[in-house]
Amino acid sequence: MTIRFAPAHSRFPARSRGPVCAPIARALASRAVERVANDDGPSPVARALNDQILRAALRHFAEHGLGAARAARVQAEAALSAGDMQSFDWWIGITRTLDKQMAEDAERAASALAE
């Protein structure tokens, strides 16, 4: 079977804007621009909290290695059973930084206990 290579042709040679798929590409690009979020980013307070959680997660990983996410989840569950929601949120944040799925499972289990 022969393979033929052909250059991209414009349907409108006078405009010479590119290949036939250019309208589709332009439509996809305009949709992507419509979905652009605010460029300001998170607030300075949220950014500082994220930095603190990231540093704590890295320290926790240095201490516990590959089992760090599981150890953080255990800490979160202990804080929840003690009724300390601030510590629970902190440890869930560390767990989320290390393993998003494990944090979601822990939060689902916590919400099931609350009901």
N, C-alpha and C positions, 0 to 999 in steps of 0.2 A: 504494500500500500504506500502510495507516495504522499508525502506531506508537503503542502504548498504554503509558503509564507507570503503573505501579502501585506502591504503597508495599510495602515488605517486610513480610510477615505472619509472625507467629509461629505455629508449629504448635500450640503450647501457650499459648493466650492467658492462662491463669491465671498462668503464670510470667513472661510478657512479657520474655523474655530476648533477644529480637532475631529476626532472620530465620531462616528454615528452615535455612539453611546454618550456623547457629551451632555445632552439634555438630562439623561438619567444621572450622570455624575453630578451635574449642577443641582439637581433636585435632592440627591442624597446629601450633598454638601450643605445646602440651605437647611435641610432638616437637622443636620448636626449643629449648625449655628443656632437654630431655635432652641436646642436643648442645653445650651451653654449655661452653666450655673453662675452665680455671682462670683466675680473675680476677686472680691475682697478677702475671701477665705474665712477661716474661723476667727472668732474674736481673740484678742490677746489673752484673755483669761482661759478660754478653751484651749488655745495653743499651749499655754503654760502647763495646764493640767495634762494634756496629751504628752508633753515632753517629760513631765514627772512620771507618768505611768510607763512610758517607754524606758526611761532610765531604771525604774524599779523592776520592770520586766527583764531587762538585760542583766541586772544584778542577780535577780532570782534565777535566771537561766545559768549564770556563772556558778551559782551555788548548787543547783539541782540537775544541771545537764538536760538530757532529753526528757526527763520526767518532770521538768519544771511546770508545764501546763497542768499536769495532774496534781502536783503539789499545790499549785495556786488554787485549783478547784477545791481541793480538800480544805484549804484555808477559808475559801469563800463559803463553803457549806458549814464550817464551824462557826463563822461569824453569823450566818443566817440562823443557825440553831441557838446562838446566844442572843439573837434579836438585835444585833448591831448592824443596821442597814448601811451605815457609812463604810464600815470595813468590808461588808459584803460587796458594795459597789466598787471599792478599791480593788479587791481581789478578783472580781469578775472582769474588771478592766485589764488587769495583768493577764488573766487567763485568755481574754479576747485578743490581746496583743500576741500571745504565744500560739494560741490555737482557737480560731474563731468558732469552729464547729463545737468544740468542747464547751466553750462559753455559752453558746446557744442552748446546748443540752442542759447545762447547769441552770440557766435562767428559766428554761421550760419546767424543769423539776422544781425550782423554787416557786414558780407561779402555781404549779399544781398543788404544792403544799399549802400555799396561801389560801386556796379556794376551799 
